[in-house]
């Protein structure tokens, strides 16, 4: 905030047509937008939506958010009416490995410190609503248990927005009867909460309450499903989420409007901004840049197959973010900050498979080559020649260093490549059998050969069929570093099997979650977390975030 001459938020939104009565301000630079704006704009044509995805990243990420923001700044500098729509940061990654999630350099959303921390309190609201339901479940058992909930068959966990591996498995209710039943429990990080997914997919307050009521929380002693609606929990949960469902609007470093709303992880949940933010942005702008978490096989696959279907969202073009350092990492380089043409050439197979994925969905992507200071001109020339030989459209992106000016080539290429009414080629139909849907994603998107199901996963499939939920879409939970379920299999692995160890039911959100490999819904902090480098001075200025 100190480095940029920020506009008052009212001056940011006035050119895109948001009225004062539709704006709820949080200080001078942040606001929420009333859901009533959609009713006012219902007859207005939608703008064009540009989806930003990436190759498989290194642990530090490849600048997908920075690219999304920088592309928006570039389009804005060309005189285009444009809005970026991205996810809210989670405190877990902020204080863990990745640090903040508001872009970088001259391609940021501001005020970044406030956005990276508690912002407009959406994450605390989601956490509170989630834990209210947990409390209501245990309270019902304590006071007679009329629903005959089996304490050993409670499915709904607790949540906290922080990486804390010690909370993966816990025991609650110790200390006697007055402290409730002593049972095994667990925590998930808030972005993995079903409530976060529900807020991201809800179309309004009625839909929000309906989805909340459908959350499968437990089974009874006679194996009957118990839903949140059986506890009459949806009304009070919706009260806590009253403001959280409203999209937040801020600005980029160059003054472009930016929606930042909800934060489901792309490797655990669906990994995109909210449907409401995208819908409102499409009514207000000619171009909307939105981001899907992690690689094309995770967030983008879910956007194509799930989010765009549920939200009835158009997709007009795709940007695929790529870095030379990540390709060298996939090619086996020990240090991806040192020139290594052999590793780069070998690692380019990862990029080519992601391009193939996007083309399989019916789009010809524009590759954004995100330039780092360690990239040599020889490396840039080599990867450029590889892309040219495969007839892949690409552009150098230097938005970190130059802001919108560094994204003009990318912006021009994507404008040339937009489709007016594209037909998305889906991987599966909702009506297909559950295992067919999973296997279609594994073989067509991941490049695997087959799927193996654990005993627990097979029991889950049987239960899903009994509950009549087989027609729900799929939301794979998988590591982000590999096409496979094994994070150590880098580049473009072949002839691999994927292991489904369980399938979790997110009936409120409206999807099924196959758990692949050792994916964690509660991450841990690294040996030296980003938190160790953060501080605040006597004037309240934050450093290290």
QUIFEN-V316543 format. One record per run of one state. SS is the DSSP state (H for helix, E for strand, C for the rest). FROM is the first residue (numbers start at 1). TO is the last residue. If there is no record, write none. Layout:
{{SS,FROM,TO} {SS,FROM,TO}}
//
This chain:
{{C,1,8} {H,9,14} {C,15,19} {H,20,22} {E,23,26} {C,27,29} {E,30,33} {C,34,36} {H,37,40} {C,41,47} {E,48,54} {C,55,63} {H,64,77} {C,78,81} {E,82,86} {C,87,90} {H,91,95} {C,96,102} {E,103,104} {C,105,106} {E,107,110} {C,111,111} {H,112,116} {C,117,121} {H,122,142} {C,143,148} {E,149,154} {C,155,157} {E,158,160} {C,161,164} {H,165,167} {C,168,169} {E,170,172} {C,173,176} {H,177,179} {C,180,182} {E,183,185} {C,186,186} {E,187,189} {H,190,192} {C,193,193} {H,194,201} {C,202,204} {H,205,213} {C,214,215} {E,216,220} {C,221,224} {E,225,227} {H,228,231} {C,232,233} {H,234,240} {C,241,247} {E,248,252} {C,253,256} {E,257,260} {C,261,271} {E,272,272} {C,273,274} {H,275,284} {C,285,286} {E,287,295} {H,296,310} {C,311,316} {E,317,322} {C,323,323} {H,324,330} {C,331,340} {H,341,360} {C,361,365} {E,366,370} {C,371,376} {H,377,389} {C,390,392} {E,393,397} {C,398,398} {H,399,417} {C,418,433} {H,434,446} {C,447,449} {E,450,453} {C,454,454} {H,455,466} {C,467,472} {E,473,474} {C,475,476} {E,477,477} {C,478,496} {E,497,506} {C,507,510} {E,511,516} {C,517,529} {H,530,533} {C,534,534} {E,535,536} {C,537,541} {E,542,543} {C,544,545}}
//
